Amino acid sequence: TQWGINEGFDILISESAGLCNRCSPYIKDIKAICVIDNLSGINTPKKIGPMLKSADIVVITKGDIVSQAEREVFASRVNTVNPAATIMHINGLTGQGSFELSTLLYDENIQTESLKGKKLRFPMPAALCSYCLGETRIGESYQMGNVRKMKMDEK
């Protein structure tokens, strides 16, 4: 979060699917977003588990590359897996839909300047890192195992 604050961001979204084996390390009291693309396969929504099932908002991308029918079927399958989520179609190239997403996320009354003291929504299932082994507290002193830090320094 500090990197986003330093850069002057109003909103910072961390998408960890490739880093966390789809375990969905969603944080309590912070909106959970799942990013999934139309090209990932029609059965993907049924395969990716808690990353999709426990998301508050599902962002579907690459809709410009498939037909309207394919977009609708894919969104329907997402809705079947997580009927409680808000489903949004966003074009990463043009930005279409991104403003609407920001209105769902941004609340000037809520300022999250650090994740210290926060907890994950639930224990992770894969047993690859301290969070997968059941740790829900967030912070360096609770991390062990297969955990790597992302360095956001400019070069």
N, C-alpha and C positions, 0 to 999 in steps of 0.2 A: 504493500500500500504506500510506503514511503516514496518509492520511485514515482508513482502516479501523482502524489502530492507535489513532489519536486518538479515534475513536468507541467504542473498546472491543470491536470485533468479534473473534470467534474465527475467522471465515471471511469472506473477501471474494471474490465472484465478479464478474468483469468479462465482460459479454456484448457483443461488439463487432461483431456482424453488420451492423447498420445503419451503423456507422462505418467499416467496413473492407471493404466490397464482398465479403463472404463469403470473404475470403482466409484466414481463420483464423490470426491471429498467435499461435499457441500457443507457450508458453515451455518450454524444456527443463527437466526435473525438476519441473514443476508440472503437476498433472492438468488435462487439457483437457476442457472441457464445451461441448457444443453444445445450445442450447435451440431446440426446433422445436415448432410447434403443429399439432394435428390439423386445423385449419382452413386451413392453408397450401396444401392441395391434395394429392391422392393421389400425384402424380408429383414432388412437391417433393424427397423424399429423393434422387432420381436427378439433380436439377438443381443442388443447392447446393454440390457439389464438396468441396474439402478441409476446409471447416468441419465437415462431417459425417464424411467419410471418415477423418480423422485424430484425431477426438475419442476420449477415453478413456471418457467418460460422455456419454450422450445423454439429455436431459431432454425428455420429450414433455408438452406442456401442453394445456389446453382439452379434455381428455377428457370432461368433464361435458357438453359441448355436442354430442357426436356419439354414435352408437350403439356398442354393444360390438363389433359386427362391423367398423365403420369404424376403431375403435381398434386392433383386432387386425390388420387389413390394413395400416394405416399403420405400426404397429410392425414388422410383417414386412418391409415395404419398407425401413425404417430398418436392420433387421438384415441385409438383403441387401447394402446399401451398406457397412455397417461391422459385420461379424460379431464383431469383437473387442471392441466397446464394450459397456459395461453400459448397458442401456436402462431408464429409470425413468419412470414416469408420476407427474406432480406437479400438484396443483391449486393454482394461485396464489391463489385466493380463500379456500380453507379451510386451506391449508397441508398437506393430506394428501400424504404422501410426502416432505416436506421434511426431516423428522428422519432418515429413511433415507438421504437424500442427504448430510446432514451427517456421518453416520457413515462414509461412503465418503471424504469429503474431509478431515475433521479428524484430525490426528495431532499430539498434544502434543509429540512429539519433533522435529517439523519446524517451525521458525519462519522465515517469509520476511518480513523486515522491510523489504526493499528489493529492487528488481529490478536495481539496479546490478550489473554484472558478469555478469548472466544473458544468455542468448542465445535467440533464437527457434529453434524446432525445425528449420525449413527456410526458405529464401528465399520471399518472397511473389511471386505470379504476375502481378499486375495493372499494375505499373509506374506507380503513382500517387504513391508516396512513397518515402523512402529504403529502407524495409523491402521494398517491392515491387521495388526495383531490386537487391536482393540483400543488403542489410545485415541481419545477424542480431544484432549487439550492441545491447543496450538502454541507452538513456540520451540525454539532450538533445544531447550533443556528436555523436551519430551520426545525428540526425534532420534531414531536409531535405525540401523539397517540400511536398506537401499534408498537413501534420501540424498538428493543433490540440490544444491542451491543454484538459482538462476541469477547470473550476474548481469545487471542492466547498465553497466558503466559504458560511457561512450569511449571509442578508441580513437 
